[in-house]
Amino acid sequence: MDIIEILKADYQRFPTNQTYSIYADDVYFQDPLNNFRGVERYKKMIKFIQTWFLNCRMDLHNIQKLENTIKTKWTLSWNTPLPWKPRISISGWSELGLNSNGLINSHIDYWHCSRLDVLKQHFSQPTNNQ
């Protein structure tokens, strides 16, 4: 299976059963909240998401490879484990760099919203009039 097909499958089942073997041991990861190096640290971040984010879903809208870069467009959504369980949604894109062995050596996520916008979603949910 090629890396594009592996990534498509990983997005479908995110955050469970991710294929970490497609990442270099020293992969660089960055998003608006995190910045670190190493596949072991990346695994811990995914485990955190799997543990604390309820009904987590990663919708892949587009994926394309151009030479040594893969670009994905996606929407990540989940329910936060607060008493009112707000549904949070972040749309964005990722740029994945490939090394000479075809492994992902950089994974940089960009969001279409600010960190403050994400925080506000926790408190601006539609009310349920039951």
C-alpha positions in Angstrom: 0.0 0.0 0.0 1.4 3.4 -0.9 1.7 6.3 1.6 -1.4 8.1 0.3 -3.6 5.0 0.8 -2.1 4.5 4.3 -2.8 8.1 5.2 -6.4 7.9 3.9 -7.0 4.8 6.0 -5.4 6.5 9.1 -7.6 9.6 8.7 -10.7 7.3 8.5 -10.0 5.6 11.8 -8.3 8.5 13.6 -7.2 8.5 16.4 -7.1 4.7 16.7 -4.7 2.3 15.1 -2.5 4.9 13.4 0.4 3.7 11.2 3.4 5.1 13.0 5.8 3.2 10.8 5.3 5.8 8.0 7.0 8.4 10.2 10.7 8.9 10.7 11.9 8.4 14.3 12.9 12.1 14.5 9.7 13.4 12.8 9.1 17.1 13.5 5.6 18.0 14.4 4.0 21.4 14.7 0.5 22.7 15.1 -0.9 25.9 16.8 -0.6 24.2 20.2 2.4 21.9 19.9 5.9 21.9 18.6 8.2 18.8 19.1 10.3 16.2 17.5 10.1 12.4 17.7 7.6 9.7 16.8 7.3 8.6 20.4 6.1 12.1 21.4 3.8 12.0 18.4 2.3 8.7 19.7 1.7 10.3 23.1 -0.1 13.2 21.6 -2.4 10.9 19.6 -3.0 8.8 22.8 -4.0 12.0 24.6 -6.5 12.8 21.9 -7.8 9.2 21.9 -8.2 9.3 25.7 -9.8 12.7 26.2 -11.6 13.6 23.0 -15.0 12.0 22.7 -16.5 10.9 19.4 -13.4 12.1 17.6 -13.6 12.3 13.9 -11.1 13.3 11.2 -12.8 14.1 7.8 -10.3 14.1 4.9 -11.4 16.5 2.2 -8.4 16.3 -0.1 -4.9 14.7 -0.3 -2.3 15.2 -2.9 1.4 14.4 -3.3 3.8 16.6 -5.1 7.4 15.3 -5.2 8.4 15.1 -1.5 5.4 16.9 0.0 2.0 15.6 0.8 -0.8 18.1 1.5 -4.0 17.2 3.2 -7.2 19.2 3.9 -9.3 18.1 6.8 -11.8 18.8 9.5 -11.2 17.5 13.0 -14.2 17.3 15.3 -14.9 15.9 18.8 -16.9 16.3 21.9 -15.0 17.8 24.9 -15.5 15.9 28.2 -17.2 18.9 29.9 -20.6 18.3 31.5 -22.4 19.8 28.4 -20.1 17.9 26.0 -19.7 20.7 23.4 -18.9 19.6 19.8 -15.7 21.3 18.7 -14.6 21.5 15.0 -11.3 22.7 13.5 -10.8 22.7 9.8 -7.3 23.0 8.4 -4.6 21.5 6.4 -1.3 19.5 6.9 1.9 19.6 5.0 3.9 16.4 5.3 7.5 16.3 4.2 9.1 13.1 3.1 12.7 12.1 3.6 14.8 10.1 1.1 13.4 6.8 2.5 9.9 7.9 1.8 9.1 8.4 5.5 7.3 11.5 6.9 10.0 13.6 8.6 7.9 16.7 9.1 4.2 17.1 9.8 2.9 20.7 10.1 -0.7 21.4 10.8 -2.4 24.8 10.0 -5.8 25.8 11.2 -8.4 28.0 9.5 -9.3 29.4 12.9 -7.4 30.8 15.9 -6.9 29.0 19.3 -9.3 31.5 20.8 -11.9 30.5 18.2 -11.5 26.9 19.3 -11.9 27.9 23.0 -15.0 29.9 22.2 -16.7 26.9 20.7 -16.7 25.3 24.2 -19.1 28.1 25.4 -21.1 29.1 22.3 -22.9 25.8 21.6 -26.5 25.9 20.6 -28.8 25.3 23.5 -31.1 22.3 23.6 -34.7 23.4 24.5 -36.1 20.2 25.9 
